[in-house]
Amino acid sequence: MKIAYHDIYTHPLPADHRFPMVKYELIPAQLLREGVVTPQHLFEPEPAAEKVILLTHEQAYWERLRDQQLSPREQRQIGFPQSPALTMREIVIAQGTIDIALHALDHGLGFNVAGGTHHAFAARGEGFCLLNDFGIAAGYLLQQKKVKQILIIDLDVHQGNGTAALFENKPQVFTFSMHGAHNYPFHKESSDVDIPLPDGMTTGPYLQLLEDTLPRLINTVKPDIAFYLSGVDILETDKFGKLKVTAAGCRQRDEMVFHELYKHNIPCAVAMGGGYSPHIRDIVNAHCETFKAGLQIYGDN
């Protein structure tokens, strides 16, 4: 198993910023400390090539992003002040997701410690997302004829609106999002399958919905690879999630996804997505459980 991680993932932000950037250095540190992984599992991605980014994103937007010409309004929508380091962070994350997808095709499973930037559209960013790493990686795999059919499983509590819009008329990429009905983004796009969840949904009904849906989708779509966005903002401790899923339930969700994919011999590329619990340990622990579940089911190939 390979895990994409780079020091640039932890980008400096103002002390009062609500995005828990520190989690990106704490996740690999905890996995190493617990002996779940070794340093050999980790690799540093290079920046993605411009021509690869342009398979997914519009050139005018990419050039504004590259040249630090985003307007104040665009920066507010994204939620981060622009800087060359932030742009570099995004293109390194995108390449990390490409790399783990290629690794998964050969070995079954790959992880990116960051990624899951599913609110980025072809021509704009929003919601802490500048470039859509799943979109870029999917576009690359298809352009290189590595796969013919992709399934995106987005279980972040927020709908993957950018991802849905990117692939709305592209049947080679099937988008599935299970998200809070009354949560950000307040204007939803149309995924191939959307399951909006009521506020306060607890672990049992959540897992039952997933169990009722995912096997059917896999059997229908028959993907060559799945991209899994394993956001932990479904947790009952999350400040913004509005759901009541326990930490154990979050781990069961991951096990269910990995089990269904593994059963059908489908490679899986995983990105962490969101998590906004007040205590950083709750976020990091939940993310680390995703790694453990994947290793338990796929093994360390």
TAUR-V590869 format. One record per backbone hydrogen bond with DSSP energy under -0.5 kcal/mol. CO is the residue of the C=O (numbers start at 1). NH is the residue of the N-H. Records with the same first field share a line. If there is no record, write none. Layout:
CO=NH ; NH
This chain:
2=111
3=43
4=113
6=9
7=10
9=11
14=17
19=21
20=23
21=24
22=25 ; 26
23=27
24=28
25=29
26=30
27=31
28=32
29=33
30=34
31=36 ; 37
32=35
38=41 ; 42
39=42
41=3
43=5 ; 45
49=52 ; 53
50=54
52=55
53=56 ; 57
58=62
59=63
60=64
61=65
62=66
63=67
64=69
65=68
71=75
72=76
73=77
74=78
75=79 ; 80
77=127
78=128
83=87
84=88
85=89
86=90
87=91
88=92
89=93
90=94
91=48 ; 95
92=96
93=97
94=98
95=99
96=100
97=101
98=102
99=103
100=104
101=105
102=106
103=106 ; 107
104=108
108=268
109=2
110=270
111=4
112=272
114=272
115=273
116=118
117=120
118=162 ; 163
122=58
124=121
126=129
129=126
131=133
132=136
133=137
134=138
135=139
136=140
137=141
138=142
139=143
140=144
141=146 ; 147
142=145
149=224 ; 225
150=174
151=153 ; 227
152=154 ; 176
153=155 ; 229
154=178
157=180
159=161
160=164
161=165
162=166
163=167
165=168
167=170
170=173
172=150 ; 174
173=175
174=152
175=192 ; 193
176=154
177=179 ; 195
179=197
180=183
184=159
186=188
189=191
193=177
195=179
197=181
198=201
201=244
202=206
203=207
204=208
205=209
206=210
207=211
208=212
209=213
210=214
213=217
214=218
215=219
216=220
217=221
218=222
224=267
225=151
226=228 ; 269
227=153 ; 229
228=230 ; 271
229=155 ; 231
232=235
234=245
235=238
237=278
242=200
244=203
245=236
246=250
247=251
248=252
249=253
250=254
251=255
252=256
253=257
254=258
255=259
256=260
257=261
258=262
259=263
260=264
261=264 ; 266
262=265
265=267
267=226
268=110
269=228
270=112
271=230
274=232 ; 233
276=239
278=280
279=282 ; 283
280=284
281=285
282=286
283=287
284=288
285=289
286=290
287=290 ; 291
288=292
289=293
290=294
291=295
292=296
293=297
294=298 ; 299
295=299
299=301
